[in-house]
Amino acid sequence: IKILEWGFKITYLLLGLFTFNSFIYDSPIQPALVKVCLILGVLAAAGRLFFLKDYIKTPYLPVLVLFCISFCLTIFVNWKYNAGMADLKWVIWTGFIFFLLYTCDGTRSRNSYKKEFHIFADILIVLSVVCALASIYLLLQNYHDLWTTESGEVLIAGFQWGRLWGVYTDPNYGGVFSVAAILMCIYFIFIRKGLCRIWYVLAICADYVYVIFSDSRTAEVTMCAGIGVILLLFLYGRRKNWKGIAVGFFLTAVFAVAFVGGTSLLKGWYNAQIEALAQQPESEENIPSEKKVGGGESTEANTGDSGKSAASTENASASSPEQKSEETPQEPETEEQETVGRAQDIQTDVSNGRFDLWKSGIEIWKTKPVTGTGYNSFLPYVEETLPDTYVVNNDQGNYVSLHNGYLNILVYQGILGAVISLIFIGGVLWSWCRGIKSIPERDRLYITFLTAVIAVIAVSMLFLLEGIYTNSPGTFILWDFLGYLMHYFSRQTEEKR
């Protein structure tokens, strides 16, 4: 059973990573991974049924079962939109993340899952560094490409519109993944000794460079949130030292300013270099490298982040990263359009379209508040019921996501799904608050960084389709690590009894 579980987890992690890799997303590797992941998942789930009493003690497991039932009810109510079979596939994937990633063996010790966390953290760090270095290489080559798949999805790679997509289909997801990897590197620097620390320092540098040039404000927010959690928990362990607490809050503020300010300065400097290069006269000896490299149309027109981009159609392999509009951007016609970056877009709308999208989501939810619209039936329902709402009536294209994981649940599964989710979130927070008071000193760093990495993904869900209804590295991190955290507190309570 353990071999099957490990095989599934590693395969699922690779599936999530490759789903958000522009060069692999539309390749034969993707459907092959889906099949392997499904087979291993079914076998691992069947194996767990033989030892159900060992897994049934996982905290709040019945709540997650209710969530899946709510999902099925939503599918039944919206069956007429011919998306039922596609949504049933997502019930299977949701079951995998709940009952294979999150669910833990109650008979195993806390230390065994701590070792497992160390192994997967190292794997995630290696994968993040490989992707970051490949993306940085594309940046240095000033590579950019944009192409449309046979299914009509637009994929972007390299450095486009003042942002580093690199090898990722969306720089926001790549940036958040890099932030999570950075926090895990910091953890290992604390607990490990010798020359291996050099590796983690170099890994931090690679991931941080990607975060800078991804121009992802979501990544910046999650970085501040993660560091804030670490500092607050560090101070909580020394809660009688009020002077130390004041210093900690000051350091948190300084870090936030330095991180965001330093990132903006570096991005601004690089974009200025690109603009200067683009304005040089073209000749045989001095042609901007952007016209030499990449197979797609060259453009420097501004664009927003994923909050303002049109969502793609769902991938047949049960993964749904959000891509750009299906229309290929045209060459800029005026000098005013030849500005690298999206500062002008953000000045016009600081939310980059998210506020309009969230408002539209509430409008849609009010038309079907109890059971929701369903996931794959979302667009057909909106086009039939509210054809003038922003989701399907804007200059970018149709959105399949509201770019807020929590709002997605409310709209897709209605009040039933949202209330069940709130009960689960409330239970997790209650267990955490109750258990954090009595963590032994030897595990304080472990629980602190485990909480911080989970918080990074939870905060990113405020701005992305993350954690649910998608297979991504963030989904793996959230549910697998949350399972370790809840198992730790559950075993802690049993030992007290």
C-alpha positions in Angstrom: 0.0 0.0 0.0 2.8 2.4 0.9 4.5 1.8 -2.5 1.2 2.5 -4.3 0.7 5.7 -2.2 4.2 7.0 -2.9 3.8 6.1 -6.6 0.5 8.0 -6.8 1.8 11.0 -5.0 4.9 11.4 -7.1 3.0 10.8 -10.3 0.3 13.4 -9.2 3.0 15.9 -8.4 4.6 15.5 -11.9 1.1 15.7 -13.5 0.4 19.0 -11.6 3.8 20.4 -12.6 3.6 19.4 -16.3 0.0 20.7 -16.5 1.5 24.2 -16.0 4.5 23.6 -18.3 4.0 25.2 -21.7 6.3 22.8 -23.5 4.8 19.6 -22.0 1.1 20.6 -21.5 0.1 19.7 -25.0 2.5 16.8 -25.5 1.9 13.0 -25.4 3.5 13.0 -21.9 0.5 14.6 -20.3 -2.2 12.1 -21.2 0.2 9.3 -20.4 0.7 10.7 -16.9 -3.1 11.1 -16.5 -3.6 7.4 -17.2 -0.8 6.3 -14.9 -2.0 8.6 -12.1 -5.6 7.3 -12.4 -4.4 3.6 -12.3 -2.2 4.2 -9.3 -4.9 6.3 -7.6 -7.6 3.6 -8.0 -5.2 0.9 -6.8 -4.0 3.0 -3.8 -7.6 3.8 -2.9 -8.6 0.1 -3.1 -5.7 -0.8 -0.9 -6.7 1.7 1.7 -10.2 0.2 1.9 -8.7 -3.0 3.3 -7.2 -0.9 6.2 -10.0 1.7 6.4 -9.9 1.7 10.2 -6.3 3.1 10.0 -7.3 6.0 7.8 -10.8 6.8 9.1 -9.5 8.7 12.0 -8.1 11.5 9.8 -9.6 14.7 11.2 -12.7 16.1 9.4 -12.8 13.3 6.8 -16.6 13.1 7.0 -16.8 16.8 6.0 -14.8 16.1 2.9 -17.1 13.2 2.0 -20.1 15.7 2.3 -18.2 18.1 -0.1 -18.0 15.3 -2.7 -21.7 14.5 -2.2 -22.5 18.2 -2.7 -20.4 18.2 -5.9 -22.4 15.2 -7.2 -25.7 16.9 -6.3 -24.6 20.0 -8.3 -23.8 17.8 -11.3 -27.2 16.2 -11.2 -29.0 19.6 -10.9 -27.1 20.9 -13.9 -27.1 17.8 -16.0 -29.0 19.4 -18.9 -25.9 21.5 -19.8 -24.1 18.3 -21.1 -21.1 18.7 -18.7 -22.1 15.9 -16.3 -19.5 13.4 -17.4 -16.7 16.0 -17.4 -17.6 17.0 -13.9 -17.8 13.4 -12.7 -14.2 13.1 -13.7 -13.4 16.0 -11.4 -15.2 14.3 -8.6 -12.7 11.5 -9.0 -9.8 13.9 -8.9 -11.3 15.7 -5.9 -11.6 12.3 -4.2 -7.9 11.6 -4.9 -6.7 14.9 -3.3 -9.0 14.4 -0.3 -8.6 10.7 0.3 -5.1 10.0 -1.0 -3.2 13.2 -0.5 -4.9 14.6 2.6 -5.9 11.4 4.4 -3.1 9.9 6.6 -2.5 6.6 8.3 -3.5 7.1 11.9 -1.2 4.3 13.1 1.9 5.9 11.8 4.0 8.1 14.1 4.3 11.9 13.7 8.0 11.5 13.0 7.4 9.2 10.1 5.3 11.8 8.3 7.9 14.4 9.2 10.5 12.4 7.3 8.0 12.1 4.4 7.6 15.8 4.4 11.4 16.2 4.2 11.5 13.9 1.2 8.7 15.6 -0.7 10.0 19.1 0.2 13.4 18.2 -1.3 11.7 16.9 -4.5 9.7 20.1 -4.8 12.7 22.2 -4.3 14.6 20.4 -7.1 11.7 20.7 -9.5 11.2 24.4 -8.7 14.9 25.1 -9.3 14.9 23.2 -12.7 11.9 25.2 -13.8 13.4 28.5 -12.5 16.8 27.9 -14.2 15.1 26.9 -17.5 12.9 30.1 -17.3 15.9 32.3 -16.5 17.8 30.8 -19.5 14.8 31.8 -21.7 14.9 35.3 -20.1 18.6 35.7 -20.9 18.0 34.6 -24.5 15.1 37.1 -24.7 13.0 34.1 -25.9 9.3 34.4 -26.4 6.7 32.3 -28.1 3.0 32.1 -28.3 1.0 29.3 -30.0 -2.4 27.8 -30.2 -3.0 24.1 -29.5 -5.4 21.9 -31.5 -8.0 22.3 -28.8 -7.9 26.1 -29.1 -5.9 26.9 -26.0 -3.2 29.6 -26.2 0.2 28.8 -24.7 2.9 31.3 -23.9 6.6 30.7 -23.1 9.6 32.9 -22.3 9.5 36.6 -21.7 6.3 38.3 -22.9 4.8 41.7 -22.2 7.3 42.5 -19.5 6.6 39.2 -17.6 8.6 36.0 -17.4 6.4 33.1 -18.2 9.5 31.0 -18.7 8.4 27.3 -18.9 5.2 27.9 -17.0 1.8 28.4 -18.7 1.0 31.1 -16.1 3.6 33.2 -14.2 1.4 33.5 -11.2 1.4 29.8 -10.6 5.1 29.6 -11.2 5.7 32.5 -8.8 3.6 30.9 -6.0 5.4 27.6 -6.5 8.8 29.3 -6.3 7.7 31.1 -3.1 6.7 27.8 -1.4 10.1 26.3 -2.5 11.9 29.3 -1.0 10.3 28.8 2.4 11.2 25.1 2.3 14.8 26.0 1.6 14.9 28.4 4.6 13.6 25.5 6.7 16.3 23.2 5.6 19.0 25.8 6.2 17.8 25.9 9.8 17.8 22.2 10.4 20.7 20.9 8.3 24.4 21.4 8.6 27.4 21.4 6.5 27.9 22.2 2.8 24.4 21.1 1.8 23.2 24.6 3.0 25.0 26.1 0.0 22.6 24.1 -2.3 19.6 25.6 -0.5 21.0 29.2 -0.7 21.5 28.7 -4.5 18.0 27.3 -4.8 16.6 30.4 -3.0 18.5 32.6 -5.5 17.1 30.8 -8.5 13.5 30.8 -7.3 13.7 34.4 -6.1 14.9 35.6 -9.6 11.9 33.9 -11.1 9.6 35.5 -8.6 11.1 38.9 -9.5 10.7 38.7 -13.3 7.4 36.8 -13.2 5.9 40.2 -12.1 3.4 38.3 -10.1 1.8 40.4 -7.3 0.1 37.2 -6.1 3.6 35.7 -5.5 4.7 38.8 -3.7 1.6 38.7 -1.4 2.1 35.1 -0.6 5.8 35.6 0.2 4.9 38.3 2.7 2.1 36.1 4.1 4.5 33.1 4.5 7.3 35.1 6.2 4.7 36.8 8.4 3.4 33.4 9.6 6.9 32.3 10.3 7.8 35.4 12.3 4.5 35.4 14.3 4.9 31.7 15.3 8.5 32.4 16.2 7.4 35.2 18.4 4.6 33.1 19.9 7.1 30.7 21.2 8.7 33.6 23.0 5.4 35.4 23.9 6.6 36.7 27.2 9.4 38.6 25.6 7.5 41.8 24.6 10.6 43.5 23.4 11.3 40.6 21.0 7.7 40.8 19.7 8.1 44.5 18.9 11.3 43.8 17.1 9.7 40.9 15.2 6.9 43.1 13.9 9.4 45.7 12.9 11.4 43.2 11.0 8.3 41.9 9.3 7.4 45.4 8.0 11.0 46.0 6.9 11.1 42.7 5.0 7.8 43.4 3.3 9.0 46.8 2.1 12.4 45.6 1.1 11.0 42.5 -0.8 8.3 44.4 -2.7 10.5 47.5 -3.3 13.5 45.5 -4.4 11.5 43.3 -6.7 9.9 46.4 -8.3 13.2 48.1 -8.8 14.8 45.1 -10.5 11.8 44.5 -12.8 11.8 48.2 -13.7 15.5 48.2 -14.5 15.2 45.1 -16.7 12.1 46.3 -18.6 13.9 49.6 -19.3 16.7 47.6 -20.9 14.2 45.7 -23.1 12.5 49.0 -24.1 15.8 50.6 -25.0 16.7 47.5 -27.1 13.4 47.5 -28.9 13.7 51.2 -29.8 17.1 50.7 -31.5 17.0 50.9 -35.4 16.8 47.6 -37.1 19.7 46.6 -39.3 21.4 43.4 -40.2 24.0 44.0 -37.4 21.6 45.2 -34.8 18.2 43.4 -34.9 16.5 43.1 -31.5 16.9 39.5 -30.2 13.1 39.3 -29.8 12.8 39.2 -33.6 15.5 36.5 -33.9 14.2 34.2 -31.2 10.8 32.4 -30.8 8.3 31.1 -33.3 5.3 33.2 -32.3 4.2 36.7 -33.2 6.4 39.4 -31.6 4.6 42.0 -29.5 5.2 44.3 -26.7 1.7 45.4 -26.0 0.7 45.5 -22.3 -1.4 42.8 -20.8 -2.7 42.1 -17.3 -2.0 39.1 -15.2 -4.2 36.0 -15.1 -6.9 38.0 -13.4 -7.5 39.8 -16.6 -6.8 37.0 -19.1 -9.3 34.9 -20.8 -9.6 31.4 -19.4 -8.9 28.5 -21.6 -11.1 25.6 -22.4 -10.7 22.6 -20.2 -7.9 20.2 -21.0 -9.0 16.7 -22.0 -6.5 15.4 -19.4 -8.6 16.8 -16.5 -6.3 19.8 -15.9 -7.3 23.4 -16.4 -4.6 26.0 -16.3 -5.7 29.5 -17.3 -4.2 30.7 -20.6 -4.4 33.9 -22.6 -7.1 34.8 -25.1 -7.3 32.6 -28.2 -6.7 35.6 -30.4 -3.0 36.2 -31.3 -1.9 39.7 -30.2 -1.2 42.1 -33.0 1.9 44.1 -33.6 1.9 47.4 -31.7 0.9 50.3 -34.0 2.0 53.2 -31.9 5.0 54.1 -29.8 2.8 54.5 -26.8 2.0 50.8 -27.0 5.6 49.8 -27.0 6.0 49.9 -23.3 7.2 46.8 -21.5 5.3 45.8 -18.4 1.8 46.3 -17.1 2.2 49.4 -14.9 -0.3 51.4 -17.1 -2.9 48.6 -16.8 -2.5 48.5 -13.0 -2.9 52.3 -12.8 -6.1 52.0 -14.7 -7.5 49.1 -12.6 -5.4 48.0 -9.6 -7.2 44.7 -9.5 -6.4 44.0 -13.2 -10.1 43.1 -13.8 -10.5 40.9 -10.7 -13.0 43.2 -9.0 -15.3 43.1 -12.1 -14.9 39.3 -12.2 -15.7 38.8 -8.6 -18.7 41.1 -8.9 -19.9 39.1 -11.9 -19.4 35.9 -9.9 -21.7 37.2 -7.1 -24.3 38.1 -9.8 -24.2 34.6 -11.1 -24.4 33.0 -7.7 -27.5 34.9 -6.9 -29.3 33.2 -9.8 -28.6 29.7 -8.4 -27.5 30.2 -4.7 -28.2 26.7 -3.2 -26.6 24.1 -5.5 -24.5 26.3 -7.8 -23.8 26.2 -11.5 -21.4 23.3 -11.6 -17.8 23.5 -12.8 -17.9 22.5 -16.5 -21.5 23.6 -16.8 -20.5 27.1 -15.5 -20.1 28.8 -18.9 -23.1 27.2 -20.6 -25.3 28.2 -17.7 -24.0 31.8 -17.6 -24.3 32.2 -21.4 -28.0 31.1 -21.1 -28.9 32.9 -17.9 -26.7 36.1 -17.8 -25.3 36.7 -21.2 -24.5 40.3 -20.3 -22.5 39.6 -17.2 -18.7 40.4 -17.2 -17.7 36.7 -17.2 -18.8 36.3 -20.8 -19.2 39.9 -21.9 -15.7 41.6 -21.8 -12.8 42.4 -24.1 -10.7 39.4 -23.0 -12.9 36.4 -23.6 -14.9 33.9 -21.6 -13.7 33.0 -18.1 -14.0 29.5 -16.7 -12.7 30.7 -13.3 -13.4 33.7 -11.1 -9.7 33.8 -10.1 -10.7 33.2 -6.5 -10.7 29.6 -5.2 -13.1 30.4 -2.4 -15.6 32.3 -4.6 -15.3 29.5 -7.2 -16.7 27.0 -4.6 -19.6 29.3 -3.8 -20.5 29.8 -7.4 -19.8 26.2 -8.6 -21.4 24.4 -5.7 -23.6 27.0 -4.1 -24.2 27.6 -0.4 -24.1 23.8 0.3 -20.5 23.5 -1.0 -19.4 26.8 0.6 -20.8 26.0 4.0 -19.2 22.5 4.0 -15.9 24.2 3.0 -16.2 26.7 5.8 -16.9 23.9 8.3 -13.7 22.2 7.2 -11.6 25.4 7.3 -13.0 26.2 10.7 -12.2 22.7 12.0 -8.6 22.9 10.6 -8.1 26.3 12.3 -9.5 25.0 15.6 -7.2 22.0 15.6 -4.3 24.2 14.7 -5.0 26.8 17.5 -5.6 24.1 20.0 -2.5 22.1 19.1 0.0 25.0 18.6 0.0 25.7 22.3 1.8 22.5 23.2 4.3 21.7 20.4 7.6 20.3 21.8 10.6 22.5 21.0 12.1 19.8 18.7 9.1 20.1 16.3 8.5 23.9 16.5 10.4 24.7 13.3 8.7 21.8 11.5 5.2 22.9 12.4 6.1 26.6 11.8 7.3 26.1 8.2 4.7 23.5 7.4 2.0 26.0 8.4 3.7 28.8 6.4 3.9 26.8 3.2 0.3 25.8 3.5 -0.6 29.5 4.2 1.2 30.4 0.9 -1.2 28.2 -1.1 -4.2 29.2 0.9 -3.5 32.9 0.3 -2.9 32.3 -3.4 -6.4 30.9 -3.6 -7.7 34.4 -3.1 -6.4 35.3 -6.6 -6.1 32.0 -8.5 -7.9 28.8 -9.5 -5.9 26.8 -7.0 -6.3 24.1 -4.4 -9.5 22.6 -5.9 -10.9 22.0 -9.4 -7.3 21.9 -10.7 -4.3 19.7 -10.7 -1.3 21.8 -9.9 1.9 21.8 -7.7 0.0 24.1 -5.3 -2.9 21.6 -5.0 -0.4 18.9 -4.1 1.4 21.1 -1.5 -1.8 22.3 0.1 -3.5 18.9 0.6 -0.5 16.7 1.2 1.1 19.0 3.7 -2.2 19.8 5.4 -2.7 16.1 5.9 0.7 15.9 7.7 -0.3 18.9 9.9 -3.7 17.5 10.9 -2.2 14.0 11.5 0.4 15.7 13.8 -2.2 17.4 15.9 -4.5 14.3 15.9 -1.7 12.1 17.2 -0.8 14.8 19.7 -4.3 14.8 21.1 -4.3 10.9 21.3 -1.0 10.9 23.2 -2.4 13.4 25.7 -5.5 11.2 26.3 
